[in-house]
Amino acid sequence: MNAPITPSDNRCFQFPADAAEASLFDRRGLTLWKKKRDGDKPLVWEGVDDFGQLVPIGAYTCKITFMDGRAVYVPFVLMK
């Protein structure tokens, strides 16, 4: 099984090709970032919130919703 999130550089993560939507939540459950797939372009998170601000080092949860309706929650820690 492939990793749900693929790091492509220090703060950039590309989601699987069949991901339809991805959301990033902080430890309190607040949504920091949410994006839907745009045509054939892969979903990519560049380490920023919905306002374009860098997300600080810390613990987060990412919800990935796939085109077939499945959803997975992936906890991760963003480090320097």
ChimeraX attribute file (.defattr): number of C-alpha atoms within 10 A of each C-alpha:
attribute: neighborCount
match mode: 1-to-1
recipient: residues
	/A:1	3
	/A:2	6
	/A:3	9
	/A:4	17
	/A:5	17
	/A:6	13
	/A:7	15
	/A:8	12
	/A:9	9
	/A:10	11
	/A:11	15
	/A:12	14
	/A:13	17
	/A:14	17
	/A:15	19
	/A:16	17
	/A:17	14
	/A:18	15
	/A:19	21
	/A:20	22
	/A:21	18
	/A:22	22
	/A:23	17
	/A:24	24
	/A:25	18
	/A:26	16
	/A:27	11
	/A:28	7
	/A:29	10
	/A:30	10
	/A:31	15
	/A:32	17
	/A:33	19
	/A:34	16
	/A:35	15
	/A:36	13
	/A:37	17
	/A:38	10
	/A:39	8
	/A:40	8
	/A:41	8
	/A:42	16
	/A:43	21
	/A:44	18
	/A:45	21
	/A:46	17
	/A:47	18
	/A:48	16
	/A:49	17
	/A:50	13
	/A:51	8
	/A:52	10
	/A:53	10
	/A:54	12
	/A:55	17
	/A:56	12
	/A:57	11
	/A:58	12
	/A:59	13
	/A:60	19
	/A:61	17
	/A:62	21
	/A:63	16
	/A:64	25
	/A:65	18
	/A:66	17
	/A:67	13
	/A:68	9
	/A:69	9
	/A:70	10
	/A:71	15
	/A:72	12
	/A:73	14
	/A:74	14
	/A:75	14
	/A:76	12
	/A:77	10
	/A:78	13
	/A:79	10
	/A:80	8
